Amino acid sequence: MKKSLIAAAALLPGAAMAHSGHEVSGFISGLTHPVGGADHLLAMLAVGLWAARLGGRALWLVPLAFVATMVLGNALALSGVSIGFTEQGIGLSVVALGLLLALAARFATPICMAVAGGFALFHGLAHGAEMPLSASGFSYAAGFVLATLGLHLAGVVFGKLGTEAKANLFSRVTGGAIALTGVAMVAA
C-alpha cells in the first residue's frame, strides 16, 4: 500500500504535464522553493509553531499575514524592486522567529502579524527574484503559497501536539535550535 502511494505521488507531476495548456514547471518550482532551502523552511515552520503557541485568532492571522506579505514581496520583485539585503533579512527572520519561540514571546495579535509580515516581505522578494524565467508568475506564486501554508500548518500541528506543557517545551527547544541555526546561517 505504502509503495503504491509513493509511486502514485511520483507520477502526479508527469501526469499533470501530459495535459496541454497546463504550466506545471512554474508551479513545481514555486512548490519546491520554500522547502528547498533551510532558511525558508525553518522560518515558515517557526511561524506556524509561534502561531500555535499564541493561539486564539493569532493561530490563523499570523500565518495569513505572513503569506499575504510574502505575495506582496513577490509582486514587488517581479515588478523590478530589489533590496540589497534580502538574504540577510531572511537570515535574520530565522534567528528572530526562533528567539520568539524560545522565549515564548507573546504580543498583541496585530503586532505578531506585523512581525511575521515584516519578515515575509524578504521571503517574497527572494521568491520573486529567483523565479525561473520560463515560469508563469501565477503558477509559481500558487506553488510557493501552497508550500508555505503547508509548512505553517506543519508548525501549527507540531505546536499543538501533546499536553500544553510538552507543546510549550517542544516549541521553546525547537525555537532555540532554529535561532542557533539562523545564527550559523547569518555568520556563514
C-alpha positions in Angstrom: 0.0 0.0 0.0 2.7 2.4 1.0 4.8 1.7 -2.1 1.8 2.3 -4.4 1.1 5.6 -2.7 4.7 6.7 -3.2 4.6 5.6 -6.9 1.3 7.4 -7.5 2.7 10.6 -5.9 5.8 10.4 -8.0 3.8 10.1 -11.2 1.5 13.1 -10.5 3.8 15.8 -11.9 4.3 13.8 -15.1 0.6 13.1 -15.4 -0.2 16.8 -15.0 2.3 17.8 -17.7 0.7 15.3 -20.1 -2.3 17.7 -20.5 -1.8 20.6 -22.8 -2.4 24.1 -21.6 -1.1 23.5 -18.1 2.0 25.3 -16.9 3.4 22.9 -14.3 7.1 23.7 -14.1 6.4 27.1 -12.6 4.1 25.6 -10.0 6.6 22.8 -9.1 9.4 25.4 -8.9 7.3 27.5 -6.6 6.3 24.5 -4.6 9.8 23.4 -4.0 11.4 26.8 -3.4 10.3 27.1 0.3 11.2 23.6 1.2 14.5 23.6 -0.8 16.3 25.9 1.5 16.8 25.6 5.2 16.3 29.4 5.7 12.8 29.4 4.2 11.8 26.1 5.7 12.8 27.0 9.2 11.3 30.4 9.2 7.9 29.1 7.9 7.8 26.3 10.4 8.7 28.8 13.1 5.7 31.0 12.1 3.4 28.0 12.4 4.8 27.0 15.8 4.6 30.5 17.1 1.0 30.9 15.9 0.2 27.6 17.7 1.7 28.8 20.9 -0.1 32.2 20.6 -3.4 30.5 20.0 -6.7 32.3 19.6 -7.1 34.4 16.4 -3.3 34.6 16.0 -3.4 30.9 15.2 -4.6 31.7 11.7 -4.0 35.5 11.4 -0.2 35.3 11.9 0.4 32.7 9.1 -2.1 34.5 6.8 -0.2 37.8 7.4 3.0 36.1 6.5 1.5 34.6 3.3 -0.1 37.9 2.2 3.0 39.9 2.7 5.1 37.3 1.1 2.9 37.5 -2.0 3.3 41.3 -1.9 7.1 40.9 -1.8 7.0 38.5 -4.7 4.9 41.0 -6.7 7.4 43.8 -5.9 10.4 41.6 -7.0 8.6 40.7 -10.2 8.0 44.4 -10.9 11.7 45.1 -10.5 12.0 46.1 -6.9 15.1 44.7 -5.2 16.6 45.2 -1.7 20.3 44.6 -1.4 20.0 42.9 2.0 17.2 40.4 1.2 19.2 37.4 2.1 20.3 39.0 5.4 16.6 39.8 6.1 15.8 36.1 5.6 18.6 35.0 7.9 17.5 37.5 10.5 14.0 36.1 10.2 15.2 32.7 11.1 17.1 34.0 14.1 14.3 36.3 15.3 11.4 33.8 14.8 13.5 31.1 16.6 14.1 33.5 19.5 10.4 34.5 19.7 9.7 30.8 20.1 12.5 30.1 22.5 11.5 32.9 24.8 7.7 32.1 24.4 7.2 35.8 23.4 3.6 36.9 23.4 2.4 40.2 22.0 -1.0 41.5 20.8 -2.1 39.7 17.6 -1.6 42.8 15.3 2.0 43.1 16.5 2.6 39.4 15.9 1.1 39.8 12.4 3.3 42.8 11.7 6.4 40.9 12.8 5.6 37.9 10.7 4.6 40.1 7.8 7.8 42.1 8.0 9.9 39.0 7.7 7.7 37.6 5.0 8.5 40.6 2.8 12.1 39.4 2.5 11.0 35.8 1.7 8.6 37.1 -1.0 11.3 39.3 -2.5 13.6 36.2 -2.7 10.9 34.1 -4.2 10.2 36.7 -6.9 13.9 37.2 -7.7 14.6 33.5 -8.0 11.5 32.7 -10.2 12.6 30.7 -13.3 12.3 32.9 -16.4 10.1 30.3 -18.2 7.7 30.1 -15.3 4.3 31.7 -15.1 4.2 34.2 -12.2 0.8 33.0 -11.2 1.7 29.3 -11.2 4.9 29.9 -9.4 3.2 32.0 -6.7 0.5 29.4 -6.3 3.2 26.8 -5.7 5.1 28.7 -3.1 1.9 29.9 -1.4 0.7 26.3 -1.1 4.1 25.1 0.2 4.3 28.0 2.7 0.8 27.2 4.0 1.8 23.6 4.3 4.9 24.5 6.4 2.8 26.8 8.6 0.3 24.0 9.1 3.0 21.6 10.0 4.3 24.1 12.5 0.8 24.5 14.0 0.3 20.8 14.3 3.7 20.2 16.0 3.0 23.2 18.2 -0.3 21.6 19.4 0.9 18.1 20.0 0.7 16.6 23.5 -0.1 18.4 26.7 0.2 22.1 27.0 3.4 21.8 29.0 5.0 19.4 26.5 4.0 21.5 23.5 5.4 24.6 25.2 8.7 22.8 25.9 8.9 21.4 22.4 8.3 24.9 20.9 10.9 26.5 23.1 13.6 23.9 22.5 12.8 23.9 18.7 12.9 27.7 18.7 16.3 27.7 20.3 17.6 25.3 17.7 16.1 27.4 14.9 17.6 30.5 16.3 21.1 28.9 16.6 20.8 27.5 13.1 19.9 31.0 11.9 22.9 32.5 13.6 25.1 29.9 11.8 23.4 30.8 8.5 24.0 34.5 9.0 27.6 34.0 10.1 28.4 31.9 7.1 
